[in-house]
Amino acid sequence: MSTSTRSLELLGLLQNRRHWPGDELARRLGVSQRTLRRAVDGLQELGYPMRPA
């Protein structure tokens, strides 16, 4: 899965439900928690406000 596709899927999941456990998001995206953190960091760099629960 490309980085942009992963980011779009992550945004879609976050639109459906605001709070997710990191391990559940990683599982749904089929990535490691490290890759999930990088995807979240990338969205933050683009201006999406993200914060841990």
HTML snippet that shows the backbone in 3Dmol.js (N, CA, C, O; Angstrom):
<script src="https://3Dmol.org/build/3Dmol-min.js"></script>
<div id="view" style="width:600px;height:400px;position:relative"></div>
<script>
const pdb = `
ATOM      1  N   MET A   1       0.849  -1.166   0.000  1.00  0.00           N
ATOM      2  CA  MET A   1       0.000   0.000   0.000  1.00  0.00           C
ATOM      3  C   MET A   1       0.902   1.239   0.000  1.00  0.00           C
ATOM      4  O   MET A   1       1.867   1.303   0.762  1.00  0.00           O
ATOM      5  N   SER A   2       0.598   2.199  -0.832  1.00  0.00           N
ATOM      6  CA  SER A   2       1.409   3.407  -0.897  1.00  0.00           C
ATOM      7  C   SER A   2       1.145   4.299   0.318  1.00  0.00           C
ATOM      8  O   SER A   2       0.132   4.163   1.004  1.00  0.00           O
ATOM      9  N   THR A   3       2.071   5.202   0.559  1.00  0.00           N
ATOM     10  CA  THR A   3       1.932   6.119   1.690  1.00  0.00           C
ATOM     11  C   THR A   3       0.681   6.972   1.557  1.00  0.00           C
ATOM     12  O   THR A   3      -0.030   7.175   2.541  1.00  0.00           O
ATOM     13  N   SER A   4       0.401   7.470   0.371  1.00  0.00           N
ATOM     14  CA  SER A   4      -0.787   8.316   0.192  1.00  0.00           C
ATOM     15  C   SER A   4      -2.073   7.520   0.378  1.00  0.00           C
ATOM     16  O   SER A   4      -3.037   8.030   0.950  1.00  0.00           O
ATOM     17  N   THR A   5      -2.100   6.288  -0.093  1.00  0.00           N
ATOM     18  CA  THR A   5      -3.272   5.438   0.102  1.00  0.00           C
ATOM     19  C   THR A   5      -3.471   5.163   1.586  1.00  0.00           C
ATOM     20  O   THR A   5      -4.595   5.218   2.084  1.00  0.00           O
ATOM     21  N   ARG A   6      -2.399   4.871   2.283  1.00  0.00           N
ATOM     22  CA  ARG A   6      -2.471   4.618   3.727  1.00  0.00           C
ATOM     23  C   ARG A   6      -3.002   5.848   4.448  1.00  0.00           C
ATOM     24  O   ARG A   6      -3.844   5.729   5.338  1.00  0.00           O
ATOM     25  N   SER A   7      -2.520   7.025   4.073  1.00  0.00           N
ATOM     26  CA  SER A   7      -2.971   8.261   4.712  1.00  0.00           C
ATOM     27  C   SER A   7      -4.461   8.485   4.481  1.00  0.00           C
ATOM     28  O   SER A   7      -5.180   8.888   5.396  1.00  0.00           O
ATOM     29  N   LEU A   8      -4.919   8.229   3.274  1.00  0.00           N
ATOM     30  CA  LEU A   8      -6.348   8.389   2.983  1.00  0.00           C
ATOM     31  C   LEU A   8      -7.192   7.389   3.763  1.00  0.00           C
ATOM     32  O   LEU A   8      -8.264   7.734   4.262  1.00  0.00           O
ATOM     33  N   GLU A   9      -6.717   6.159   3.870  1.00  0.00           N
ATOM     34  CA  GLU A   9      -7.448   5.155   4.648  1.00  0.00           C
ATOM     35  C   GLU A   9      -7.478   5.540   6.125  1.00  0.00           C
ATOM     36  O   GLU A   9      -8.499   5.376   6.793  1.00  0.00           O
ATOM     37  N   LEU A  10      -6.368   6.045   6.629  1.00  0.00           N
ATOM     38  CA  LEU A  10      -6.310   6.480   8.013  1.00  0.00           C
ATOM     39  C   LEU A  10      -7.298   7.625   8.249  1.00  0.00           C
ATOM     40  O   LEU A  10      -8.031   7.615   9.238  1.00  0.00           O
ATOM     41  N   LEU A  11      -7.321   8.595   7.361  1.00  0.00           N
ATOM     42  CA  LEU A  11      -8.280   9.693   7.492  1.00  0.00           C
ATOM     43  C   LEU A  11      -9.714   9.181   7.472  1.00  0.00           C
ATOM     44  O   LEU A  11     -10.554   9.655   8.237  1.00  0.00           O
ATOM     45  N   GLY A  12      -9.996   8.226   6.609  1.00  0.00           N
ATOM     46  CA  GLY A  12     -11.338   7.648   6.548  1.00  0.00           C
ATOM     47  C   GLY A  12     -11.727   6.983   7.850  1.00  0.00           C
ATOM     48  O   GLY A  12     -12.852   7.147   8.321  1.00  0.00           O
ATOM     49  N   LEU A  13     -10.806   6.231   8.439  1.00  0.00           N
ATOM     50  CA  LEU A  13     -11.091   5.583   9.720  1.00  0.00           C
ATOM     51  C   LEU A  13     -11.335   6.625  10.807  1.00  0.00           C
ATOM     52  O   LEU A  13     -12.238   6.471  11.631  1.00  0.00           O
ATOM     53  N   LEU A  14     -10.530   7.686  10.808  1.00  0.00           N
ATOM     54  CA  LEU A  14     -10.670   8.714  11.830  1.00  0.00           C
ATOM     55  C   LEU A  14     -11.949   9.529  11.660  1.00  0.00           C
ATOM     56  O   LEU A  14     -12.455  10.087  12.633  1.00  0.00           O
ATOM     57  N   GLN A  15     -12.474   9.604  10.452  1.00  0.00           N
ATOM     58  CA  GLN A  15     -13.749  10.289  10.242  1.00  0.00           C
ATOM     59  C   GLN A  15     -14.908   9.472  10.796  1.00  0.00           C
ATOM     60  O   GLN A  15     -15.908  10.029  11.250  1.00  0.00           O
ATOM     61  N   ASN A  16     -14.772   8.151  10.758  1.00  0.00           N
ATOM     62  CA  ASN A  16     -15.836   7.283  11.254  1.00  0.00           C
ATOM     63  C   ASN A  16     -15.853   7.203  12.768  1.00  0.00           C
ATOM     64  O   ASN A  16     -16.913   7.060  13.379  1.00  0.00           O
ATOM     65  N   ARG A  17     -14.696   7.295  13.363  1.00  0.00           N
ATOM     66  CA  ARG A  17     -14.592   7.194  14.823  1.00  0.00           C
ATOM     67  C   ARG A  17     -13.390   8.007  15.262  1.00  0.00           C
ATOM     68  O   ARG A  17     -12.282   7.797  14.768  1.00  0.00           O
ATOM     69  N   ARG A  18     -13.594   8.912  16.168  1.00  0.00           N
ATOM     70  CA  ARG A  18     -12.537   9.853  16.555  1.00  0.00           C
ATOM     71  C   ARG A  18     -11.417   9.205  17.361  1.00  0.00           C
ATOM     72  O   ARG A  18     -10.246   9.508  17.136  1.00  0.00           O
ATOM     73  N   HIS A  19     -11.747   8.338  18.273  1.00  0.00           N
ATOM     74  CA  HIS A  19     -10.741   7.741  19.159  1.00  0.00           C
ATOM     75  C   HIS A  19     -10.563   6.268  18.826  1.00  0.00           C
ATOM     76  O   HIS A  19     -11.521   5.496  18.828  1.00  0.00           O
ATOM     77  N   TRP A  20      -9.328   5.893  18.543  1.00  0.00           N
ATOM     78  CA  TRP A  20      -8.971   4.505  18.233  1.00  0.00           C
ATOM     79  C   TRP A  20      -7.739   4.120  19.040  1.00  0.00           C
ATOM     80  O   TRP A  20      -6.833   4.938  19.199  1.00  0.00           O
ATOM     81  N   PRO A  21      -7.684   2.914  19.545  1.00  0.00           N
ATOM     82  CA  PRO A  21      -6.409   2.423  20.087  1.00  0.00           C
ATOM     83  C   PRO A  21      -5.422   2.252  18.920  1.00  0.00           C
ATOM     84  O   PRO A  21      -5.800   1.814  17.834  1.00  0.00           O
ATOM     85  N   GLY A  22      -4.159   2.605  19.163  1.00  0.00           N
ATOM     86  CA  GLY A  22      -3.155   2.520  18.104  1.00  0.00           C
ATOM     87  C   GLY A  22      -3.021   1.134  17.504  1.00  0.00           C
ATOM     88  O   GLY A  22      -2.862   0.987  16.292  1.00  0.00           O
ATOM     89  N   ASP A  23      -3.084   0.110  18.358  1.00  0.00           N
ATOM     90  CA  ASP A  23      -2.935  -1.244  17.830  1.00  0.00           C
ATOM     91  C   ASP A  23      -4.098  -1.633  16.924  1.00  0.00           C
ATOM     92  O   ASP A  23      -3.912  -2.385  15.967  1.00  0.00           O
ATOM     93  N   GLU A  24      -5.284  -1.132  17.213  1.00  0.00           N
ATOM     94  CA  GLU A  24      -6.448  -1.421  16.362  1.00  0.00           C
ATOM     95  C   GLU A  24      -6.332  -0.708  15.016  1.00  0.00           C
ATOM     96  O   GLU A  24      -6.626  -1.293  13.974  1.00  0.00           O
ATOM     97  N   LEU A  25      -5.905   0.551  15.041  1.00  0.00           N
ATOM     98  CA  LEU A  25      -5.702   1.277  13.775  1.00  0.00           C
ATOM     99  C   LEU A  25      -4.646   0.584  12.927  1.00  0.00           C
ATOM    100  O   LEU A  25      -4.837   0.400  11.725  1.00  0.00           O
ATOM    101  N   ALA A  26      -3.544   0.201  13.539  1.00  0.00           N
ATOM    102  CA  ALA A  26      -2.472  -0.480  12.807  1.00  0.00           C
ATOM    103  C   ALA A  26      -2.987  -1.783  12.205  1.00  0.00           C
ATOM    104  O   ALA A  26      -2.670  -2.104  11.060  1.00  0.00           O
ATOM    105  N   ARG A  27      -3.774  -2.530  12.964  1.00  0.00           N
ATOM    106  CA  ARG A  27      -4.313  -3.796  12.463  1.00  0.00           C
ATOM    107  C   ARG A  27      -5.227  -3.553  11.270  1.00  0.00           C
ATOM    108  O   ARG A  27      -5.130  -4.250  10.260  1.00  0.00           O
ATOM    109  N   ARG A  28      -6.105  -2.577  11.378  1.00  0.00           N
ATOM    110  CA  ARG A  28      -7.040  -2.291  10.276  1.00  0.00           C
ATOM    111  C   ARG A  28      -6.319  -1.831   9.011  1.00  0.00           C
ATOM    112  O   ARG A  28      -6.762  -2.116   7.898  1.00  0.00           O
ATOM    113  N   LEU A  29      -5.213  -1.124   9.187  1.00  0.00           N
ATOM    114  CA  LEU A  29      -4.446  -0.661   8.032  1.00  0.00           C
ATOM    115  C   LEU A  29      -3.462  -1.714   7.535  1.00  0.00           C
ATOM    116  O   LEU A  29      -2.906  -1.585   6.444  1.00  0.00           O
ATOM    117  N   GLY A  30      -3.248  -2.755   8.335  1.00  0.00           N
ATOM    118  CA  GLY A  30      -2.320  -3.809   7.942  1.00  0.00           C
ATOM    119  C   GLY A  30      -0.869  -3.382   8.018  1.00  0.00           C
ATOM    120  O   GLY A  30      -0.046  -3.791   7.199  1.00  0.00           O
ATOM    121  N   VAL A  31      -0.557  -2.544   9.022  1.00  0.00           N
ATOM    122  CA  VAL A  31       0.802  -2.032   9.169  1.00  0.00           C
ATOM    123  C   VAL A  31       1.256  -2.202  10.616  1.00  0.00           C
ATOM    124  O   VAL A  31       0.464  -2.548  11.493  1.00  0.00           O
ATOM    125  N   SER A  32       2.541  -1.953  10.850  1.00  0.00           N
ATOM    126  CA  SER A  32       3.067  -1.983  12.211  1.00  0.00           C
ATOM    127  C   SER A  32       2.699  -0.677  12.920  1.00  0.00           C
ATOM    128  O   SER A  32       2.302   0.299  12.283  1.00  0.00           O
ATOM    129  N   GLN A  33       2.838  -0.679  14.238  1.00  0.00           N
ATOM    130  CA  GLN A  33       2.561   0.552  14.983  1.00  0.00           C
ATOM    131  C   GLN A  33       3.565   1.651  14.613  1.00  0.00           C
ATOM    132  O   GLN A  33       3.228   2.835  14.629  1.00  0.00           O
ATOM    133  N   ARG A  34       4.780   1.258  14.284  1.00  0.00           N
ATOM    134  CA  ARG A  34       5.779   2.242  13.853  1.00  0.00           C
ATOM    135  C   ARG A  34       5.333   2.919  12.552  1.00  0.00           C
ATOM    136  O   ARG A  34       5.432   4.139  12.421  1.00  0.00           O
ATOM    137  N   THR A  35       4.846   2.134  11.599  1.00  0.00           N
ATOM    138  CA  THR A  35       4.368   2.694  10.340  1.00  0.00           C
ATOM    139  C   THR A  35       3.158   3.585  10.581  1.00  0.00           C
ATOM    140  O   THR A  35       3.017   4.626   9.939  1.00  0.00           O
ATOM    141  N   LEU A  36       2.288   3.186  11.497  1.00  0.00           N
ATOM    142  CA  LEU A  36       1.131   4.014  11.846  1.00  0.00           C
ATOM    143  C   LEU A  36       1.595   5.355  12.405  1.00  0.00           C
ATOM    144  O   LEU A  36       1.061   6.399  12.031  1.00  0.00           O
ATOM    145  N   ARG A  37       2.579   5.334  13.295  1.00  0.00           N
ATOM    146  CA  ARG A  37       3.091   6.589  13.860  1.00  0.00           C
ATOM    147  C   ARG A  37       3.636   7.501  12.765  1.00  0.00           C
ATOM    148  O   ARG A  37       3.434   8.715  12.800  1.00  0.00           O
ATOM    149  N   ARG A  38       4.328   6.908  11.793  1.00  0.00           N
ATOM    150  CA  ARG A  38       4.846   7.722  10.684  1.00  0.00           C
ATOM    151  C   ARG A  38       3.705   8.311   9.860  1.00  0.00           C
ATOM    152  O   ARG A  38       3.795   9.450   9.403  1.00  0.00           O
ATOM    153  N   ALA A  39       2.632   7.542   9.666  1.00  0.00           N
ATOM    154  CA  ALA A  39       1.481   8.043   8.917  1.00  0.00           C
ATOM    155  C   ALA A  39       0.820   9.197   9.668  1.00  0.00           C
ATOM    156  O   ALA A  39       0.435  10.196   9.062  1.00  0.00           O
ATOM    157  N   VAL A  40       0.690   9.060  10.977  1.00  0.00           N
ATOM    158  CA  VAL A  40       0.113  10.135  11.795  1.00  0.00           C
ATOM    159  C   VAL A  40       1.018  11.371  11.739  1.00  0.00           C
ATOM    160  O   VAL A  40       0.529  12.491  11.597  1.00  0.00           O
ATOM    161  N   ASP A  41       2.316  11.170  11.848  1.00  0.00           N
ATOM    162  CA  ASP A  41       3.258  12.288  11.746  1.00  0.00           C
ATOM    163  C   ASP A  41       3.113  12.999  10.405  1.00  0.00           C
ATOM    164  O   ASP A  41       3.146  14.228  10.341  1.00  0.00           O
ATOM    165  N   GLY A  42       2.954  12.229   9.341  1.00  0.00           N
ATOM    166  CA  GLY A  42       2.792  12.819   8.011  1.00  0.00           C
ATOM    167  C   GLY A  42       1.533  13.660   7.912  1.00  0.00           C
ATOM    168  O   GLY A  42       1.543  14.730   7.304  1.00  0.00           O
ATOM    169  N   LEU A  43       0.446  13.179   8.509  1.00  0.00           N
ATOM    170  CA  LEU A  43      -0.798  13.959   8.498  1.00  0.00           C
ATOM    171  C   LEU A  43      -0.650  15.232   9.323  1.00  0.00           C
ATOM    172  O   LEU A  43      -1.189  16.278   8.958  1.00  0.00           O
ATOM    173  N   GLN A  44       0.078  15.147  10.430  1.00  0.00           N
ATOM    174  CA  GLN A  44       0.313  16.343  11.243  1.00  0.00           C
ATOM    175  C   GLN A  44       1.119  17.370  10.460  1.00  0.00           C
ATOM    176  O   GLN A  44       0.844  18.567  10.542  1.00  0.00           O
ATOM    177  N   GLU A  45       2.109  16.914   9.704  1.00  0.00           N
ATOM    178  CA  GLU A  45       2.917  17.826   8.891  1.00  0.00           C
ATOM    179  C   GLU A  45       2.068  18.522   7.826  1.00  0.00           C
ATOM    180  O   GLU A  45       2.383  19.635   7.405  1.00  0.00           O
ATOM    181  N   LEU A  46       1.003  17.869   7.397  1.00  0.00           N
ATOM    182  CA  LEU A  46       0.105  18.462   6.403  1.00  0.00           C
ATOM    183  C   LEU A  46      -0.933  19.382   7.047  1.00  0.00           C
ATOM    184  O   LEU A  46      -1.752  19.983   6.352  1.00  0.00           O
ATOM    185  N   GLY A  47      -0.896  19.488   8.375  1.00  0.00           N
ATOM    186  CA  GLY A  47      -1.799  20.401   9.060  1.00  0.00           C
ATOM    187  C   GLY A  47      -3.010  19.774   9.719  1.00  0.00           C
ATOM    188  O   GLY A  47      -3.858  20.484  10.259  1.00  0.00           O
ATOM    189  N   TYR A  48      -3.102  18.446   9.683  1.00  0.00           N
ATOM    190  CA  TYR A  48      -4.222  17.777  10.356  1.00  0.00           C
ATOM    191  C   TYR A  48      -3.911  17.727  11.850  1.00  0.00           C
ATOM    192  O   TYR A  48      -2.868  17.212  12.250  1.00  0.00           O
ATOM    193  N   PRO A  49      -4.818  18.265  12.681  1.00  0.00           N
ATOM    194  CA  PRO A  49      -4.553  18.238  14.112  1.00  0.00           C
ATOM    195  C   PRO A  49      -4.773  16.824  14.659  1.00  0.00           C
ATOM    196  O   PRO A  49      -5.875  16.280  14.579  1.00  0.00           O
ATOM    197  N   MET A  50      -3.735  16.253  15.201  1.00  0.00           N
ATOM    198  CA  MET A  50      -3.813  14.903  15.774  1.00  0.00           C
ATOM    199  C   MET A  50      -3.174  14.970  17.137  1.00  0.00           C
ATOM    200  O   MET A  50      -2.131  15.598  17.323  1.00  0.00           O
ATOM    201  N   ARG A  51      -3.806  14.319  18.086  1.00  0.00           N
ATOM    202  CA  ARG A  51      -3.223  14.245  19.416  1.00  0.00           C
ATOM    203  C   ARG A  51      -3.590  12.919  20.053  1.00  0.00           C
ATOM    204  O   ARG A  51      -4.652  12.359  19.780  1.00  0.00           O
ATOM    205  N   PRO A  52      -2.711  12.425  20.895  1.00  0.00           N
ATOM    206  CA  PRO A  52      -3.024  11.163  21.566  1.00  0.00           C
ATOM    207  C   PRO A  52      -4.186  11.346  22.529  1.00  0.00           C
ATOM    208  O   PRO A  52      -4.393  12.431  23.073  1.00  0.00           O
ATOM    209  N   ALA A  53      -4.928  10.288  22.730  1.00  0.00           N
ATOM    210  CA  ALA A  53      -6.068  10.355  23.659  1.00  0.00           C
ATOM    211  C   ALA A  53      -5.597  10.353  25.080  1.00  0.00           C
ATOM    212  O   ALA A  53      -6.413  10.404  26.000  1.00  0.00           O
TER     213      ALA A  53
END
`;
const viewer = $3Dmol.createViewer("view");
viewer.addModel(pdb, "pdb");
viewer.setStyle({}, {cartoon: {color: "spectrum"}});
viewer.zoomTo();
viewer.render();
</script>
